[in-house]
């Protein structure tokens, strides 16, 4: 699954906060981190091998199979980085205003 997923309920994340759910040895996760760092975008990293991060994802997205990275920006949730790069850039531009 590699598209933006609309949240059914208001997220617990504030509009400016960026959370990046990753896993070890994930090239797309590395690219997402580099992208955010190069733009000086502050973000939190959550490793999905941590049970607490998995619980957060289940609360946010519900049960299912998801690819990494998962990028949460306010009310926007993206599964996958490269396939969503243009959308992510647009959202970052909107929330930085």
N, C-alpha and C positions, 0 to 999 in steps of 0.2 A: 504494500500500500504506500503510495508516494504522492499524496496530495494533502492540501489543507483540510483539516477536520474541524468543522464548526463545533464549538462547545455548546452542549445542551443547556447548561446553567451557567450563571456568572462565575468565572474562575476566581480562585482564591489569590490570584497573582495580580499585582498592581500593573497599571498600563505601561510603565517604563521598564519593568523587570523582565529580564530574559533568562530563561532556564534551558539548559542544554542537557538532555538525557543521552548518555553515551554508553558504550561498552568497550572493553579493551580490544585492541587490534581491529578497530573499525576505521578504514580509510576515510569514509564520508564524515565520520565524527571529527577526525583530525582536520579535514578541510573546513568544516563548520567552525571549529575553534580558531583556526588560522584566520578565517574570514572575519569573525567577530573581533579578534585581537587586532588585526590590521586596521580596523575601523574604530578602534578604541571604544568598543561597545562593552560595558561591563555585563558579565553574565555569571551565572552559577552553574556548576557542572554537577550532575547527579549520575552516578554510575548505576546502571540497571542490574548489575550483579549484587547490589545492595538491596536487601528485602524492603527497606523503607522507601527507596526510590520506586520499586515495583508497586508498592501500595499507593504511592502518589499517582502513578500512571493509571492504575486501575480506577482510582477515584476520579481522575480527570477524563479518561477515555473509555472506561468500561472494559470488560474482558475482550480479548481478541489477540491476534498476532500482529506485532508491529515491527517495522524495521527501525534501525537507528541511523542517524540521530533523530531524536524528537526534539523539536525546538518550540518552546512556549514563549510567546511574546504577548502579554496581556491576554486578550480574548482570542488570539490567533494561535493555532497549533499546527505545526508542519511535521510530517513524517517523511524523513529523507531530506538531504541538503541540496545536492546538485540539481535534482529535478525541480526543486522549489526555489532556487536561488533568486530568480527575478522577483517572485512574490515576496520573499524575505526582505530583499532590498527595498521594495515598495513599502512594506510595513514599517521597517526601521526608519525610513524617511518620514512617514506619518507620525510615528511616536516621538521622534526627535524634535518635532515642531513645538 
